[in-house]
Amino acid sequence: DAGGNMKPAVRALAATAILVTIACVGHQTGNGQTQRPNILLIVSDDVGYADIGIYGSRDIPTPNIDRVAQGGIRFTNAYVSGPYCSPTRAGLMTGRYPQRFGYEFNPDGSSDYGLPLTVTTMADRLKAAGYRTALFGKWHLGSADRFHPMRRGFEEFYGFLGGGHSYVNVADFDVGRNMHPLLDGMKPASSVTYLTDELGDRAVSYIKQHASEPFFLYLAFNAAHTPMEASEKYLARFPNIADPQRRTYAAMMSAMDDAIGRTLAALREQRLEEKTLVIFLNDNGGPTMPTTTVNGSSNGPLRGSKRQTWEGGIRVAFAMSWKGHLDAGRVDDRPIIQLDVLPTALAAAGAATNASEFDGVNLLPFLTGTAKGAPHDALYWRLGGMMAIRKGDWKLVKTREGRLVDVDPSTLRDLSDAGLYNLSDDIGETRNRAAERPDKVRELSDLWQQWNRQLAKPSWPDG
């Protein structure tokens, strides 16, 4: 169940997700049959919480990302299960807390580590349900042949296997930094102009090619992850940003937004807007470490950074639209997590599932009004010696400063020094309420420890 602590009523609703979706949400064709929608999953990389227009950005316009939210639902309490790249993607592809199967840390660039072959991916499941499947962009779930996306349910792949890649050099290889050459399918790509543009072009071509059949397109940008590389076309849009790093970051963001715009335009041109569930989210908070600016991002009112369990590391931009099926222009304040994407997509697709397989929840009944209340009773995090739990408005958190991760989860047996914050009136986690609410500290500590006992040991050290 979702975190091991779902209310029975919520668990029952999740278990009947397919019936609810088909009855209340599914697109009806002329012959009365339910048509499976396309799934377009767009993920950005290392983007700051405050750097998207509809989330408050004032110096970086993102009209196309904003359009997803304006045409659907913007979530203001959305999270990811990992404070950095790879565990988030492992959770996204499986709908499970990745710590359950040992996927706690980023893997290094060796061939030993990757998404276990014993787990089933979103692409595996949707392909089995009759979908065409493609990934364009960042994989970061293992670099060995056995972990390749085309071994894990994707029929098409253009992108890279590691944690980062140059935007302008096709052969960017550094095992120590988990950087691998750009691939077109199973073979090295021959050339690249500007990678963000290329990913958008690939998405447009794919949509046109597969307009007549259901598809799952995972568009995983590396923008705005380092290295900081932008073309003059996009840099010229930001003459008033004085800081050179922030200006490059803004240009990279603008390139990604343009690519998303072209992708959405392809859906309109092919008359697929009412037949496509579009989901946009970021993989973690911006890397705004206290001692280095990293990529020029900003998490705005949130405390902390990528690689931390403060809100700045785990709260992300998240929007979902499905024209004609989900309300447009809505704001949803209920806590959700990227683990919800898979069960939601499967429910929309009408694919038979068992809710107990996932920690995520099918969100469609909650978004259409069929289900009331919150999708999750509580959300949980663990990254080595860092933890957090959110239940309602209350959050218990233990984290650390600096870039290095404390890799030993055993230090979390004692949470007496964890901080307690009420996020409803303290989104910046500035007022530690632990001393005045020891009852709430005990409640959340006990819940977190119950969840923690279900987890596996990390399968590898922090990469």
C-alpha positions in Angstrom: 0.0 0.0 0.0 1.0 3.6 -0.3 3.7 3.9 2.3 2.3 1.1 4.5 -0.1 3.5 6.3 -2.9 4.2 3.9 -6.4 4.6 5.4 -8.6 1.5 4.5 -11.0 3.7 2.6 -8.2 5.1 0.5 -6.7 1.7 -0.1 -10.0 0.4 -1.3 -10.4 3.3 -3.7 -6.9 2.7 -5.0 -7.7 -1.0 -5.5 -10.7 -0.1 -7.7 -8.8 2.5 -9.7 -9.4 0.8 -13.1 -13.2 0.6 -12.7 -13.4 4.2 -11.5 -11.2 5.5 -14.3 -13.1 3.7 -17.0 -16.5 4.7 -15.7 -15.7 8.4 -15.0 -12.7 9.5 -16.9 -12.0 7.3 -20.0 -12.3 8.8 -23.4 -15.3 7.4 -25.2 -15.1 6.7 -29.0 -18.0 6.7 -31.3 -18.8 3.0 -30.8 -18.9 3.4 -27.1 -15.6 1.8 -26.4 -13.0 3.4 -24.1 -10.0 4.6 -25.9 -6.7 4.4 -24.1 -5.0 7.9 -23.9 -1.4 8.5 -24.8 0.9 9.2 -21.9 3.3 12.0 -22.3 5.6 12.2 -19.3 8.0 15.2 -19.2 10.7 15.5 -16.6 13.1 18.4 -16.1 16.5 18.1 -14.3 17.8 20.1 -11.3 15.3 22.9 -11.8 14.7 25.2 -8.9 11.2 25.3 -7.4 11.0 29.1 -8.0 12.2 29.0 -11.6 9.0 28.1 -13.4 6.6 30.9 -14.2 3.5 29.5 -12.6 5.4 28.7 -9.5 6.6 32.3 -9.1 9.5 32.9 -11.4 9.9 36.6 -12.4 13.0 36.5 -14.6 12.6 33.2 -16.5 9.4 32.9 -18.6 8.2 29.4 -19.1 4.9 29.8 -21.0 4.7 26.2 -22.3 5.3 24.5 -18.9 2.8 27.0 -17.5 0.3 25.9 -20.2 0.3 22.4 -18.9 -0.7 23.7 -15.5 -3.2 26.2 -16.9 -4.8 23.5 -19.0 -5.0 21.1 -16.1 -4.0 20.9 -12.5 -1.1 22.5 -10.7 0.0 20.7 -7.5 1.5 22.9 -4.8 2.5 20.1 -2.4 4.1 17.7 -4.8 7.2 15.7 -3.9 9.7 13.2 -5.2 11.0 10.2 -3.2 14.7 11.0 -3.7 16.4 14.3 -3.1 18.5 13.7 -6.2 18.4 12.3 -9.7 18.6 8.5 -9.9 16.4 7.4 -6.9 13.7 9.7 -8.1 13.8 8.1 -11.5 13.8 4.6 -10.0 10.6 5.5 -8.0 9.0 7.1 -11.1 9.6 4.0 -13.2 8.3 1.5 -10.6 5.7 3.4 -8.5 7.6 2.2 -5.4 9.8 3.8 -2.8 13.2 2.8 -4.4 14.7 2.2 -0.9 12.5 -0.9 -0.7 14.7 -2.6 -3.3 18.1 -1.0 -2.3 18.0 1.9 -4.8 18.9 4.6 -2.2 21.8 6.4 -3.9 22.9 7.6 -7.3 24.9 4.8 -8.9 28.5 5.6 -10.0 29.5 5.2 -13.6 30.5 1.5 -13.4 28.5 -1.3 -15.0 27.7 -2.9 -11.7 24.8 -0.8 -10.5 21.4 0.0 -12.0 17.6 -0.6 -11.7 17.3 -4.2 -10.6 16.1 -6.6 -13.3 13.6 -8.0 -10.8 11.5 -4.9 -10.9 9.0 -4.0 -13.7 9.2 -0.6 -15.3 6.5 1.7 -16.4 7.5 1.0 -20.0 7.3 -2.7 -19.4 3.7 -2.4 -18.1 2.5 0.0 -20.8 4.1 -2.0 -23.6 2.3 -5.1 -22.3 -0.9 -3.1 -22.3 -0.5 -2.4 -26.1 1.4 0.9 -26.0 4.2 2.0 -28.2 7.0 3.2 -25.9 9.9 5.7 -26.3 12.4 7.5 -24.1 14.2 10.6 -25.3 16.8 12.0 -22.9 18.2 11.0 -19.6 18.0 7.4 -18.3 20.4 7.3 -15.2 19.2 3.9 -14.1 22.3 1.9 -15.1 24.9 2.0 -17.9 25.4 -1.7 -18.5 23.8 -3.3 -21.5 21.4 -5.2 -19.3 20.1 -2.0 -17.8 19.7 -0.2 -21.2 16.2 1.4 -21.7 15.6 -0.8 -24.7 16.0 -3.9 -22.4 13.5 -2.3 -19.9 10.4 -1.9 -22.0 11.3 1.1 -24.3 11.1 0.4 -28.0 12.9 3.6 -29.0 15.7 5.5 -27.2 17.7 8.5 -28.0 19.7 10.0 -25.1 22.3 9.1 -22.5 22.6 6.5 -19.8 24.5 8.4 -17.0 23.7 11.3 -14.8 24.7 14.1 -17.1 25.8 15.0 -20.6 27.1 17.8 -22.7 24.5 19.6 -24.7 26.8 20.2 -27.6 29.3 17.3 -27.8 28.0 13.9 -28.9 30.8 11.9 -27.3 31.0 13.0 -23.6 32.6 10.1 -21.8 33.8 10.1 -18.2 33.0 7.0 -16.1 34.1 8.7 -12.9 31.4 11.4 -13.4 28.9 8.8 -14.7 28.9 10.4 -18.2 28.5 8.2 -21.2 28.2 8.9 -25.0 25.0 10.0 -26.6 23.1 7.0 -28.0 20.6 6.6 -30.8 19.0 3.3 -29.9 21.8 0.9 -28.9 24.5 2.6 -31.0 26.4 5.8 -30.6 24.7 8.9 -32.0 26.5 10.4 -35.0 26.0 14.1 -34.1 24.1 16.6 -32.0 23.5 20.4 -32.5 22.0 21.4 -29.1 20.7 18.5 -27.1 17.6 20.1 -25.7 16.5 21.1 -29.2 17.2 17.6 -30.4 15.1 16.0 -27.7 12.1 18.3 -28.6 12.5 17.5 -32.3 12.5 13.8 -31.6 9.4 14.1 -29.5 7.6 16.0 -32.3 8.6 13.4 -34.9 7.5 10.5 -32.6 4.1 12.0 -32.0 3.5 12.5 -35.7 4.6 9.0 -36.5 2.4 7.3 -33.8 -0.6 9.6 -33.9 -2.9 6.7 -34.7 -1.9 4.3 -31.9 -1.6 4.7 -28.1 2.0 5.7 -27.0 4.0 6.3 -23.9 6.5 9.0 -24.5 9.0 9.7 -21.7 10.7 13.0 -22.5 13.4 13.3 -19.9 15.4 16.5 -20.4 18.8 17.0 -18.8 18.1 20.8 -18.6 19.1 22.4 -16.4 21.6 20.0 -15.1 25.3 20.8 -15.5 27.4 21.3 -17.6 26.1 24.8 -18.1 25.9 25.2 -21.9 23.5 27.4 -23.8 23.4 28.6 -27.4 23.4 32.2 -28.4 19.8 32.0 -29.6 18.6 31.5 -26.0 21.2 33.6 -24.2 20.1 36.6 -26.3 16.7 36.4 -24.6 18.1 37.4 -21.2 20.3 40.5 -21.6 19.0 41.9 -18.3 20.2 39.0 -16.1 23.6 40.2 -14.9 24.9 37.0 -13.2 26.5 34.9 -16.1 25.6 31.6 -14.5 22.0 32.6 -13.9 21.8 33.9 -17.4 23.1 30.6 -18.8 20.6 28.7 -16.6 17.8 30.9 -17.8 18.8 30.2 -21.4 18.8 26.5 -20.8 15.4 26.7 -19.2 14.0 28.7 -22.1 15.3 26.1 -24.6 13.6 23.4 -22.7 10.3 25.4 -22.5 10.5 25.9 -26.3 11.0 22.1 -26.8 8.0 21.4 -24.6 6.0 24.0 -26.6 6.8 22.2 -29.9 5.8 18.9 -28.3 2.5 20.2 -27.1 1.9 21.9 -30.5 2.4 18.5 -32.2 -0.4 17.1 -30.0 -2.7 19.9 -31.1 -1.8 19.5 -34.7 -2.5 15.8 -34.6 -5.8 16.4 -32.7 -4.5 14.4 -29.7 -5.0 16.8 -26.8 -8.2 15.0 -25.6 -6.4 11.7 -26.1 -3.3 12.5 -24.1 -2.5 12.6 -20.4 0.3 15.1 -20.0 2.4 15.1 -16.8 5.2 17.5 -16.1 7.5 17.4 -13.0 11.0 18.1 -11.9 13.3 15.3 -10.6 14.4 17.1 -7.4 15.0 20.6 -6.0 17.6 23.0 -7.5 21.2 22.4 -6.4 21.5 25.6 -4.3 24.1 24.4 -1.8 25.2 26.9 0.8 28.8 26.8 -0.4 28.4 26.8 -4.2 25.8 28.0 -6.7 26.1 24.9 -8.8 23.8 25.8 -11.7 22.2 29.2 -10.9 18.8 27.8 -9.8 16.6 29.1 -7.0 14.3 27.3 -4.7 12.6 30.5 -3.6 10.8 30.3 -0.3 11.9 26.7 0.3 14.8 25.8 2.6 17.6 23.6 1.4 18.8 22.1 -1.8 19.1 19.0 -3.9 20.7 16.2 -1.8 18.8 17.3 1.3 15.5 16.4 2.8 14.5 20.0 3.5 11.6 21.1 1.2 14.1 22.6 -1.2 15.4 19.1 -2.0 12.2 17.2 -2.3 9.3 19.5 -3.2 8.9 20.0 -6.9 6.9 21.6 -9.6 4.2 19.1 -10.8 1.4 19.6 -13.3 -1.1 17.3 -15.0 -3.5 17.9 -17.9 -5.9 15.9 -19.9 -8.2 18.1 -22.0 -11.8 17.3 -21.6 -11.2 14.9 -18.7 -9.5 16.9 -16.0 -10.5 20.4 -14.9 -8.5 23.3 -16.3 -6.8 25.9 -14.2 -7.2 24.1 -10.9 -4.8 24.2 -8.0 -4.5 21.1 -5.8 -2.9 21.5 -2.4 -3.0 17.9 -1.3 0.4 16.2 -0.9 1.3 13.9 -3.7 4.5 12.2 -4.9 6.1 11.1 -8.2 5.3 7.5 -7.2 1.7 8.3 -8.1 2.5 8.7 -11.8 2.7 5.0 -12.6 -0.6 3.9 -11.0 -2.3 7.0 -12.5 -1.0 6.2 -16.0 -2.0 2.6 -15.7 -5.5 3.5 -14.5 -5.9 5.9 -17.4 -4.7 3.2 -19.8 -7.2 0.7 -18.4 -4.3 -1.7 -17.5 -5.1 -4.3 -14.9 -3.0 -3.7 -11.7 -2.9 -4.7 -8.1 -2.8 -1.5 -5.9 -0.7 -3.4 -3.3 2.2 -3.5 -5.9 2.7 0.3 -5.5 3.5 2.9 -2.9 2.0 5.4 -5.3 -1.7 6.0 -5.7 -4.0 6.4 -8.7 -4.8 10.2 -8.6 -7.6 10.2 -11.1 -10.4 9.5 -8.6 -9.2 12.3 -6.4 -8.9 14.7 -9.3 -12.3 14.0 -10.7 -14.1 14.1 -7.4 -14.9 10.4 -7.1 -12.6 10.1 -4.1 -12.5 12.6 -1.3 -9.7 13.4 1.1 -6.0 13.1 0.7 -4.4 10.4 -1.5 -1.7 9.7 1.1 -1.9 9.4 4.9 1.9 10.2 5.1 4.9 10.5 2.8 8.4 9.3 3.7 12.0 9.9 2.8 15.4 8.3 3.5 18.8 9.1 2.0 21.5 7.5 4.1 21.6 9.4 7.4 18.9 11.9 6.3 15.2 11.4 6.7 11.8 13.1 6.6 8.2 12.3 7.0 5.2 14.5 6.2 1.7 13.8 7.7 -0.9 16.4 7.1 0.8 19.8 7.6 3.5 18.4 9.9 6.9 17.4 8.8 9.7 15.7 10.9 13.1 16.1 9.2 16.7 15.2 9.9 19.2 16.3 7.2 22.7 17.7 6.9 24.5 20.6 5.1 27.0 20.3 2.4 27.2 18.2 -0.8 28.4 14.8 0.7 25.7 12.3 1.7 26.0 10.5 5.0 25.5 6.9 3.6 24.7 5.1 6.8 21.0 4.8 7.5 21.7 3.2 10.9 22.3 6.7 12.4 18.5 7.2 12.0 17.6 4.8 14.9 17.6 7.9 17.1 15.5 10.8 15.8 15.6 12.8 19.0 17.4 15.6 17.3 15.1 15.8 14.3 13.3 19.0 13.6 9.5 19.5 13.5 7.9 22.0 11.2 4.3 23.0 10.4 4.4 23.6 6.6 1.0 25.3 6.5 2.4 28.4 8.1 6.1 27.8 7.7 6.9 26.6 4.2 10.5 27.8 4.7 11.0 25.5 7.7 12.3 28.3 9.9 10.6 27.5 13.2 11.5 24.2 14.8 8.4 23.2 16.9 9.9 20.0 18.4 10.3 21.3 21.9 6.7 22.5 22.1 5.1 19.4 20.4 6.9 16.3 21.7 3.7 14.3 21.1 3.9 15.1 17.4 7.6 14.2 17.3 6.9 10.8 18.9 3.9 10.2 16.5 5.9 10.9 13.4 9.1 9.2 14.6 7.1 6.0 15.3 5.4 6.1 11.9 8.7 6.7 10.1 10.5 3.9 12.0 7.7 1.5 11.0 8.2 2.4 7.4 12.0 2.3 7.8 11.9 -1.3 9.0 10.4 -2.3 5.6 13.3 -1.0 3.6 16.4 -2.8 2.2 19.9 -1.9 2.9 21.5 0.4 0.2 22.8 -1.8 -2.7 25.7 0.6 -3.3 27.4 3.7 -1.9 26.6 7.2 -3.0 27.8 7.7 -6.6 
